[in-house]
């Protein structure tokens, strides 16, 4: 279903979130003409999982589509932005995150990405 709704240039990042029950939720980012209105793929996948009744999360990964003419022209794993890290911390504190690494993607704890999250 995701492929049928993909819009080149508006969807450059995709995310997949796996729950502890083994369900996988996928999403694409929602770009916007007004940049601050854009929404990352990770919170969309997280929201879909929560709406489906899931509350325990195993891991999340995001990949970015290369821009035209970009070298290397490969889909690449990307780390979640700071806002997504905070959101994951609020709703999925124990989740593992797939991040890019020198020898290829690797799995790390969210705590390693955001050791000092914002607290009210």
C-alpha positions in Angstrom: 0.0 0.0 0.0 2.8 2.4 0.8 4.2 2.2 -2.8 0.8 3.1 -4.3 0.8 6.4 -2.3 4.4 7.4 -2.7 5.1 10.9 -4.2 8.6 11.5 -5.4 10.0 14.7 -3.9 7.4 14.7 -1.1 8.3 11.4 0.5 12.1 11.0 0.9 12.2 9.1 4.1 10.5 5.8 5.1 10.4 4.2 8.5 9.5 0.7 9.8 8.7 0.0 13.4 8.5 -3.5 14.8 6.5 -4.2 18.0 7.3 -6.8 20.6 4.4 -8.8 19.2 6.1 -8.9 15.8 3.8 -6.5 14.0 5.5 -4.1 11.6 4.2 -0.6 10.9 5.6 1.4 8.0 5.3 5.1 7.1 6.8 7.8 4.9 7.5 11.3 5.8 5.1 14.0 4.9 6.9 16.9 3.3 5.2 20.3 3.0 5.6 23.5 1.1 5.9 25.2 4.5 8.9 23.3 5.9 8.0 23.5 9.6 4.7 21.7 8.8 6.6 18.6 7.5 6.3 15.4 9.6 9.0 12.7 9.9 8.2 9.1 9.0 9.1 7.8 12.5 6.3 9.5 14.4 3.8 8.4 11.7 4.8 4.8 12.1 4.7 5.1 15.9 1.3 6.7 15.8 -0.1 3.9 13.6 1.2 1.3 16.0 -0.3 3.1 19.0 -3.6 3.5 17.2 -3.5 -0.3 16.5 -3.2 -0.9 20.3 0.5 -1.6 20.5 2.4 -0.3 23.5 5.6 -2.3 23.5 8.2 -1.6 20.8 11.2 -3.6 19.7 13.0 -1.5 17.1 12.7 1.2 14.5 14.6 2.1 11.3 14.4 4.9 8.8 15.9 5.1 5.3 16.3 8.0 3.0 15.8 8.1 -0.8 18.7 9.7 -2.6 18.2 13.0 -4.3 18.5 13.1 -8.1 22.2 13.2 -9.1 23.4 12.4 -5.5 26.4 10.2 -5.3 26.3 7.5 -4.1 22.8 7.0 -5.5 21.7 4.5 -2.8 18.9 4.3 -0.3 20.6 4.9 3.1 19.8 4.3 6.7 19.4 7.5 8.6 19.3 8.4 12.3 16.2 9.9 13.7 16.2 13.7 14.2 16.3 15.2 17.6 12.5 15.7 17.7 11.9 12.1 16.8 14.3 11.0 19.5 12.4 12.9 22.1 9.1 11.6 20.8 10.4 8.0 20.9 11.6 8.6 24.4 8.1 9.7 25.4 6.3 6.8 23.9 8.8 4.0 23.4 11.7 4.5 25.9 13.0 0.9 25.6 13.1 0.8 21.7 16.2 0.0 19.8 17.1 2.1 16.8 18.9 1.1 13.6 21.5 3.8 12.8 24.2 4.1 10.1 27.6 2.9 11.0 31.1 2.6 9.5 30.6 -1.1 8.7 26.9 -0.8 7.9 23.8 -0.2 9.9 23.8 -1.2 13.5 21.3 -1.5 16.3 21.6 0.7 19.4 19.5 1.5 22.4 17.5 4.8 22.3 19.2 5.8 25.5 22.5 5.9 23.6 21.0 8.3 21.1 19.3 10.5 23.7 21.0 10.0 27.1 19.6 13.1 28.6 16.0 13.5 27.4 14.0 16.6 28.1 11.9 16.3 31.3 9.1 18.6 32.5 
